[in-house]
Amino acid sequence: MIHVIGGGLAGSEAAWQAAGQGVSVTIHEMRPVRPTAVHKTDGLAELVCSNSFRGDKLDNAVGLLKEEMRRLGSLIMCAADAARVPAGAALAVDRVVFSQRVTEALSRHPLITISRDEVPAIPAPGPGPVIIATGPLTSDALSASIREFVGSDHLAFYDAISPIVLADTIDMSKVFRASRWNRSLRGAGAAGAAGVTGAAGGAGADVACGVDDGQGDYLNCPLTKAEYEVLYRAIVTAESATVHDFDNTKFFEGCLPIEVMAHRGVDTLRFGPMKPVGLTDPRTGRFPYAVVQLRQDTLAGDHFSLVGFQTQLKWGEQARILRMIPGLEQAEFVRFGMVHRNTFINGPTVLRQTWQTRRRPDLFFAGQVSGVEGYVESAASGLLAGRNAAALVQERPPSAPPRTTAIGALAYYASHANPTTYQPSNITHGIIAPLDNPPRDKARKKALIAERALAELDKWINDPQKTQNSQHTQHTQHTHHTHQDIQEIQDSPAISIQNVHNTQSARVALDTASAPGRRDVKNDSVSSVSSVDRNSVG
Ligand SMILES: Cc1cc2nc3c(=O)[nH]c(=O)nc-3n(C[C@H](O)[C@H](O)[C@H](O)COP(=O)(O)OP(=O)(O)OC[C@H]3O[C@@H](n4cnc5c(N)ncnc54)[C@H](O)[C@@H]3O)c2cc1C
């Protein structure tokens, strides 16, 4: 029996995948017994904000990730495809239909039990693996338990994210490379758990949010007085995104959104993240009036983040305003800035590539709490965690697809990125292993990356242990739900599920009224987890 804590995007997919391997699963979802500040229903896989799963073409990384998930029998992708609404090249869904589809499919599955209870602590090692998929709004009690398990430096409660720009869209003729005072402060306390200290601040928070940490890989966009004043006016008059009360309270002083700083006075930014001192522009031999610094993103060498530019401005406004910065006129943004409540662990210090924790192989993290960003990425991590938890139950070695695939790259990033500057990431081409001989043409390059990824994924599906990132050498074949299985589960009140097990097909009669393992236990907070000791953090 596997216990999945949290019935969001990640937990739902994890449960589905594990059950698809023939293992019993209990999903513990605390809603509606204990609501969160943003969820509005008691449905599983509720989309808390946008209804978009972003791009759906193979030429973007999230489109590739979706296709890989479809090939792995993803419930989330199948429900999303079924709930699709017109949105051009993106996959957007009717959020009600989407959540209903997921909830129904899981409720009807004979191996899945849904228990409506809050799990207040990480269960002790017990009869089966545990997957924590409790999302950015993990309940307070469980957050405390997670903090005890991972260490307080490795759990964040707040996300202050600066926008990230694609390197080859920066106009290099307008920027200069330099580190403040030409010196490295590294080793003098600069390396805190950046972004992992959260609202409470602490060592490293200012490094993450506000200033040059002197490591020498900065691109500097210099601004004249006139350019600075235009930018300042644009920031103070821009429209902010709607924020929830809990996101609007106390910001950590070292991580203030740029618009909050700008509202404090015309020079505040110039004395904060846009501070020019120590940065000599080689073309003038002087410090500029103000500067925007771009720091290379750790793993993704072709991405640069705008240092200290965390913001709650609307994304359209961010695009408009940030393109006023010299050198960024044609910038393409990989991710826009955000400031919001987000509980997440420092993946690289805690996780293996299989989404197991290093300290306890029977304990997995998946979804936003594991340190990924976004609906699709959360579901993708749940997909692998669910499969690997089932592998443990069946005494098969867990494994992860190679870094040449999008889903493998995400797992690699969450477990191998630089822990001192770790920030949750969307899937991007920058974290997928580069091509050996990339062509110059960008469209061709992306097409080749997708082609390689799908070929390698197919190899991994057929033989997970032989691929480069697998952990063991033993050969075993996985079972998984086919796309058709999902359709059948969703569409029919009395149906058959076809599970593929090697070459053998097993038809499992599923009558929703009599399915033996099926129940939706409302308010069953104690008895349903009685087999799991909830008091220990291992
Ligand atoms: C305000 C806000 C807006 C966002 N907007 C977007 C967006 O537009 N697009 C996007 O891609 N991402 C967005 N995100 C990120 C988004 O939350 C994730 O992409 C996605 O929901 C993560 O999926 P998940 O399964 O990890 O978490 P969730 O979908 O949040 O699921 C976690 C589940 O765990 C349950 N739970 C929590 N604690 C416990 C407990 N102790 N016991 C039992 N159950 C528990 C919760 O009730 C919840 O149902 C936003 C996040 C926030 C906070």
The ligand as an ORCA input file, in Angstrom:
! r2SCAN-3c Opt
* xyz 0 1
  C      -1.753     31.632     -5.514
  C      -1.109     30.634     -6.448
  C      -1.303     30.750     -7.817
  C      -0.710     29.842     -8.694
  N      -0.939     29.962    -10.036
  C      -0.413     29.058    -10.895
  C      -0.702     29.128    -12.303
  O      -1.408     29.987    -12.760
  N      -0.132     28.190    -13.117
  C       0.661     27.195    -12.639
  O       1.133     26.368    -13.438
  N       0.933     27.104    -11.324
  C       0.419     28.004    -10.453
  N       0.689     27.929     -9.102
  C       1.530     26.879     -8.636
  C       0.565     25.712     -8.408
  O       0.167     25.671     -7.086
  C       1.157     24.425     -8.846
  O       1.557     24.511    -10.173
  C       0.263     23.209     -8.690
  O      -0.963     23.427     -8.095
  C       1.066     22.316     -7.845
  O       0.467     21.078     -7.784
  P       0.672     20.237     -6.460
  O      -0.008     18.945     -6.672
  O       2.072     20.235     -6.076
  O      -0.102     21.098     -5.357
  P      -1.675     21.349     -5.198
  O      -2.329     21.287     -6.511
  O      -1.817     22.581     -4.386
  O      -2.158     20.097     -4.359
  C      -1.747     19.884     -3.033
  C      -2.910     19.287     -2.278
  O      -2.462     18.873     -0.996
  C      -3.488     19.157     -0.036
  N      -2.829     19.206      1.283
  C      -2.007     20.159      1.790
  N      -1.554     19.803      3.012
  C      -2.111     18.600      3.308
  C      -2.014     17.699      4.419
  N      -1.252     17.961      5.472
  N      -2.720     16.554      4.383
  C      -3.506     16.253      3.312
  N      -3.640     17.065      2.223
  C      -2.917     18.214      2.207
  C      -4.083     20.452     -0.525
  O      -5.398     20.612     -0.060
  C      -4.030     20.273     -2.053
  O      -5.214     19.732     -2.568
  C       0.108     28.818     -8.188
  C       0.289     28.693     -6.808
  C      -0.304     29.594     -5.941
  C      -0.096     29.450     -4.465
*
